[in-house]
């Protein structure tokens, strides 16, 4: 009985394969070799499930199936379906863009450029949230008269488009939305995945002292972000691709702008070759995964036992986003401006010790291993931002026994 069931299953699988392949590739003008190559290529990238006539070019199809049966993958997906072939390699797509913040804007501008210049985009729509005027995506969409939809969006609207593009959207996208696009959805992520999955890849790259980073365009899988197949990485490998270096003095806003612009450029390149990018997508190496979770206020609290480089990297990572915080005389201190000096000699003072250096007009704060950073500007709880000299004259000099941050 089990043998009979298995035979029926194998027979049905071959018939399904026949139905799929003969629709797309078996015409009288197509040579056998071309047919076989196309079969292997399309099955490795995606599969399609629908009914059709079994009587077309039987000999060529079955020879192809049996010859390549060990290579074929019969995996039915919802990400890319029949419309991929119906497009017939046209250079235009109907794109629905999902974004909410400043990082999203360059990618949206690039898509608008493709749309206006009759490039790879034939129709462009936008999904965003946060109706406030501070939403830069909504503001730009209004200026360009783009077709804008509020989140959550319906699947009926999504079915009007070929591809969903997500750039710093901030919402978990349901499987029903992802499945409604013939090409699925792709995401522009500000790291070289699988390093720094999550909501704050730029911050964690700087905080951990990374010397290089990049942007990744990946397919979105249902119920998960940043775990799809990588389509395109911006990193120097054998081809003439760019590597985005991080200098020792680079602050978060500078890196944010660089990556957002690079992501926009890579997105357009990916859209020009969307079929081949998806066909050649590769799996992420799970052994190399690191995480960049959402930033909380606790991350900004300085641990003076850390080295000076680590403290300064934290400052670079959170610059303009959250000020570093510490305490002096039980009062909260916000560190507004800090520099790392390579000329300061090490000392044996306890971490957190503060001394005013008149020559440099700064507060020298001892860190772990006797290293130190220089604080130029800071804000005391309930007070406006002040220079190091103002803090010394108004507070530190009056309480010499309190010459430390904690």
Secondary structure, 3 states (H helix, E strand, C coil): CHHHHHHHHHHHHHHHHHHHHHHHHCCCCCCHHHHHHHHHHHHHHCCCCCCCCCCCCHHHHHHHHHHCCCCCCCCCCCCCCCHHHHCCCCCCEEEEEEECCHHHHHHHHHHHHHHHCCCCEEEEEEEECCCCCCCHHHHHHHHCCCEEEECCCCHHHHCCCCEEEEECCCCCCCHHHHHCCCCCEEEEECCCCCCCECCCHHHHHHHCCCCEECCEEEECCCCCCCCCCEEEECCCCCCCCCCEECCCCCCHHHHHHHHHHHHHHHHHHHHHCHHHHHHCCECCCHHHCCECCCCCHHHHECCCCCCHHHHHHHHHHHCCCCCEEEEECCEEEEEEEEECCCCCCCCCCCCCEEEEECCCCEEEEECHHHCEEEEEEEEECCCCEEEHHHHHHHCHHHCHHHCECC
